[in-house]
Amino acid sequence: MQNYVDIVLLFFCQRTLSFIFVRNFNKRSMSVLVNKNSKVIVQGFTGSEGSFHAQQMIEYGTQVVGGVTPGKGGTMHLGKPVFNSVEEAVEKTGADTSIIFVPPAFAADAIMEAADAGIKVIIAITEGIPVADMMRAKPYIKERGAILIGPNCPGVITPGEAKVGIMPGFVFKKGRIGIVSKSGTLTYEAADQVAKAGLGVSTAIGIGGDPIIGTSTKQAVEMLMNDPETDAIVMIGEIGGNYEAEAARWIRETGNKKPVVGFIAGQTAPPGRRMGHAGAIIGGADDTAAAKMRIMRENGIHVAESPAEIGETMAKALGVGA
């Protein structure tokens, strides 16, 4: 009897240790948001934008497992299956990530459909989704445990593993610097600057420039702060809103665990005028670029005065030659 009990205990101990090992291994191998194991579906797959960028993602090496275009289910596109619904796509492919190229009037429904189907990382490229629609979609997906990046964003890239977005993959060199940005173009510029400084990128997250977005600057910075593959962070903001100030204060409150370099676009923007993004409009004294740069400095962030100084500023913050 005792031998039987010992065998049972040994079996359960082995199972427990195996579970702990697998869980910890998965944690170690998991990048921020996307990696080589991400199974991606494209909503709006057969449209012109969806087709173009899906092809780019496939060529980069992203594991695109199919796409969704209602009415075209059962066909093939770019060598991948097309489904009528996200639910069907998830059931047939095991997809866990979605990228959305759907017209603004239908994009919020596409976001909610993805969350309903069990997709955990939703990246919405679409620009100009009606604010009322996003006010419905944002709490809806939060209740279902999904993370939304965007809308009106360039996407997310973990260099050498997965590109889920519209960014030029060749600009991003593998390294240990995380990037969080509200601007697509400045995301690419920051990646280039970091590469020229002899550094590289762990994960770059373009959070989007619409008035209501799924993931704030602070939330994205927090992901990178908790990422063991990220040693420092570039945080790019713009006029309007309080995302950057909220992130800067959180960074100081949590002990400035990693060096952060900040840049704010729109330093010459006049009050009350929208500059590029729908969310980039000065509404108060703390919305200006100067105020945001001051707040960042007060909270221990290294501020670059221009995009051309991002790489040099990061190298100095890390104490390496640029």
C-alpha positions in Angstrom: 0.0 0.0 0.0 2.8 2.4 0.9 4.6 1.6 -2.3 1.4 2.5 -4.2 1.0 5.8 -2.4 4.7 6.6 -3.1 4.2 5.9 -6.8 1.1 8.1 -6.9 2.9 10.9 -5.1 5.9 10.6 -7.4 3.6 10.8 -10.4 1.9 13.9 -9.3 5.2 15.6 -8.3 6.6 14.9 -11.7 3.4 16.3 -13.4 3.6 19.4 -11.2 7.2 20.0 -11.9 6.6 19.4 -15.6 3.8 21.9 -15.5 5.9 24.5 -13.8 8.8 24.0 -16.2 6.5 24.4 -19.3 4.8 27.4 -17.8 8.1 29.1 -17.0 9.6 28.2 -20.4 6.6 29.7 -22.1 7.0 32.8 -20.1 10.7 33.1 -20.9 10.1 32.6 -24.6 7.1 34.9 -24.8 7.8 38.4 -26.2 5.5 41.4 -25.8 2.2 40.9 -27.6 3.5 39.0 -30.6 6.2 36.5 -31.4 7.1 33.6 -33.8 4.4 31.4 -32.3 1.6 34.0 -32.8 -1.1 32.7 -35.1 -2.5 35.6 -37.0 -5.7 36.1 -39.0 -6.4 39.1 -41.2 -9.9 40.7 -41.0 -10.5 42.4 -44.4 -8.1 39.8 -45.9 -9.1 40.1 -49.5 -9.4 43.8 -49.8 -6.5 45.8 -51.3 -4.9 47.0 -48.1 -5.5 43.7 -46.3 -4.0 41.8 -49.3 -0.9 44.0 -49.6 0.0 44.1 -45.9 -0.8 40.4 -45.4 1.6 39.5 -48.1 4.3 41.7 -46.5 3.7 40.0 -43.1 3.9 36.5 -44.7 7.2 37.4 -46.4 8.6 38.7 -43.1 7.9 35.3 -41.6 4.8 36.1 -39.5 2.6 33.0 -39.0 -0.5 34.2 -40.9 -2.9 31.3 -40.8 -5.8 32.7 -42.7 -8.2 35.6 -43.1 -11.8 36.7 -42.8 -14.0 38.2 -45.5 -17.7 37.6 -45.2 -19.1 35.9 -48.3 -15.8 34.5 -49.4 -15.4 31.7 -47.0 -14.1 28.5 -48.4 -11.8 30.2 -50.9 -8.0 30.6 -50.8 -6.1 33.9 -50.9 -2.4 34.4 -50.9 -2.2 30.7 -50.3 -4.2 30.9 -47.0 -7.8 29.9 -46.3 -10.5 32.5 -46.2 -13.3 32.2 -43.6 -16.7 33.9 -43.3 -16.3 34.7 -39.6 -13.6 35.1 -37.0 -15.2 32.3 -34.9 -14.8 29.9 -37.8 -11.2 31.1 -38.4 -10.3 30.5 -34.8 -12.0 27.1 -34.7 -10.2 25.9 -37.8 -6.7 27.5 -37.3 -6.3 28.1 -33.6 -5.6 31.8 -34.3 -4.9 34.0 -31.2 -4.0 37.3 -32.9 -6.0 39.4 -35.4 -5.1 42.4 -37.5 -8.0 44.5 -38.9 -8.2 46.2 -42.3 -11.9 47.0 -42.3 -13.6 50.3 -43.3 -14.3 52.7 -40.3 -18.0 52.1 -40.3 -17.6 48.4 -39.7 -14.3 48.3 -37.8 -15.7 48.4 -34.3 -17.9 45.5 -35.0 -14.9 43.6 -36.4 -13.0 44.3 -33.2 -15.9 43.0 -31.0 -16.3 40.0 -33.3 -12.6 39.1 -32.7 -12.9 39.4 -29.0 -16.1 37.3 -29.0 -14.3 34.6 -30.9 -11.5 34.4 -28.3 -8.8 36.4 -30.0 -6.5 37.8 -27.3 -4.4 40.3 -29.2 -6.4 42.6 -31.6 -4.5 45.1 -33.8 -6.7 47.7 -35.5 -5.0 49.5 -38.4 -8.2 51.3 -39.5 -8.2 55.1 -39.0 -11.2 57.2 -38.1 -13.5 54.7 -36.4 -16.4 56.8 -35.1 -15.9 57.7 -31.4 -19.4 56.4 -30.4 -18.5 53.0 -31.9 -15.2 52.9 -30.0 -17.0 53.8 -26.8 -19.0 50.6 -27.2 -16.1 48.4 -28.4 -13.5 49.3 -25.7 -15.3 48.1 -22.6 -16.8 45.1 -24.6 -13.4 43.7 -25.4 -12.0 44.4 -22.0 -14.7 42.3 -20.5 -13.6 39.4 -22.7 -9.9 39.7 -21.7 -8.6 40.9 -25.1 -5.9 43.5 -25.7 -6.6 46.0 -28.4 -3.7 48.0 -30.0 -5.0 50.9 -32.1 -7.1 51.9 -33.9 -5.2 54.1 -36.4 -1.9 52.5 -35.6 1.1 50.9 -37.5 0.8 47.7 -35.5 3.3 45.7 -33.4 6.7 44.1 -34.4 9.1 41.8 -32.6 12.0 41.9 -35.0 13.0 38.6 -36.4 9.9 36.9 -35.1 6.6 38.6 -36.2 5.4 41.7 -37.8 1.7 42.3 -37.3 1.1 45.7 -38.9 2.1 48.0 -41.8 5.6 49.0 -40.7 8.6 48.4 -43.0 10.2 45.4 -41.4 13.7 46.0 -42.7 14.0 49.1 -40.5 13.7 47.1 -37.3 16.9 45.4 -36.1 16.8 42.8 -33.3 17.9 44.2 -29.9 16.8 45.1 -26.4 15.2 48.5 -26.8 11.4 48.7 -26.6 9.5 51.4 -28.5 6.1 52.8 -27.7 4.7 55.4 -30.1 1.6 57.3 -31.1 3.1 58.0 -34.5 3.7 55.4 -37.2 6.4 57.4 -39.0 8.2 58.3 -35.8 8.2 54.6 -34.8 10.2 53.9 -37.9 12.5 56.8 -37.3 13.1 55.8 -33.7 13.9 52.2 -34.8 16.4 53.6 -37.4 18.0 55.9 -34.8 18.3 53.0 -32.3 20.0 50.9 -35.0 22.4 53.6 -35.9 23.4 53.9 -32.2 24.5 50.3 -32.4 21.4 49.1 -30.5 18.3 47.3 -31.6 14.6 46.8 -30.9 13.0 44.1 -28.7 9.3 45.0 -29.5 7.8 48.2 -31.0 4.2 49.0 -30.2 2.3 51.7 -32.2 -0.6 52.5 -29.9 -2.5 54.7 -32.5 -3.5 58.3 -32.8 -7.4 58.2 -32.7 -9.1 59.9 -29.8 -10.1 56.5 -28.2 -7.6 53.8 -28.4 -7.4 50.4 -26.8 -4.0 50.5 -25.1 -2.6 53.7 -23.5 1.0 54.8 -23.5 1.3 53.8 -19.8 -0.1 50.3 -20.4 2.3 49.7 -23.3 5.3 51.0 -21.3 4.3 48.7 -18.5 4.3 45.7 -20.8 7.9 46.6 -21.8 9.0 47.3 -18.3 7.9 43.8 -17.4 9.6 42.2 -20.4 12.9 40.6 -19.5 14.0 41.0 -23.1 13.8 44.8 -22.9 16.5 46.9 -21.2 15.3 50.4 -22.1 12.4 52.1 -23.7 11.8 54.9 -26.2 8.4 56.6 -25.6 7.2 58.8 -28.4 4.1 61.0 -27.8 2.4 64.1 -29.4 0.4 67.1 -28.4 -3.1 66.5 -26.9 -4.3 64.3 -24.1 -2.5 63.1 -21.0 -1.2 59.7 -22.0 2.5 60.7 -21.8 2.2 62.5 -18.5 0.3 59.5 -17.0 3.1 57.2 -18.2 5.9 59.5 -16.9 4.4 59.7 -13.5 3.9 55.9 -13.4 7.5 55.3 -14.4 8.7 57.4 -11.5 6.2 56.0 -9.0 7.5 52.4 -9.8 11.1 53.3 -9.4 12.4 54.2 -12.9 13.4 50.5 -13.3 14.6 51.0 -16.9 16.0 54.0 -18.7 13.3 55.8 -20.8 14.0 58.2 -23.6 11.0 60.5 -24.5 10.1 62.6 -27.5 7.0 64.7 -28.1 5.9 65.6 -31.6 4.1 68.9 -32.4 6.4 71.3 -30.6 5.4 74.2 -32.9 1.6 73.3 -33.0 -0.7 76.2 -32.2 -3.4 75.7 -29.5 -6.8 74.4 -30.8 -5.6 73.0 -34.1 -5.5 69.3 -34.9 -2.2 68.1 -36.2 -2.4 64.9 -38.2 -4.0 62.6 -35.7 -7.5 63.1 -34.5 -6.3 62.9 -31.0 -3.5 65.5 -31.5 -5.0 68.7 -30.5 -4.0 71.0 -27.7 -7.0 71.3 -25.3 -5.2 72.7 -22.2 -1.9 73.9 -20.7 -0.6 70.4 -20.0 -1.4 69.3 -23.6 1.4 71.2 -25.2 4.7 69.6 -26.2 6.6 71.9 -23.9 4.5 70.9 -20.9 4.8 67.2 -21.7 8.6 67.4 -22.1 8.8 69.2 -18.8 6.7 66.6 -17.0 8.9 63.8 -18.5 12.1 65.5 -17.3 10.6 66.0 -13.8 9.9 62.2 -13.7 13.4 61.1 -14.6 12.9 60.5 -18.4 15.7 61.5 -20.8 14.1 63.9 -23.3 15.2 64.1 -26.9 14.6 67.6 -28.4 14.2 66.2 -32.0 13.7 62.8 -33.6 17.3 62.9 -34.8 18.5 62.8 -31.2 16.6 59.7 -30.1 19.4 57.2 -30.8 22.1 59.4 -29.3 20.0 60.1 -26.2 19.4 56.4 -25.7 23.1 55.6 -26.0 23.9 58.2 -23.4 21.2 56.9 -21.1 22.6 53.5 -21.3 26.2 54.7 -20.9 27.4 53.3 -24.3 29.1 55.1 -27.2 26.9 56.4 -30.0 
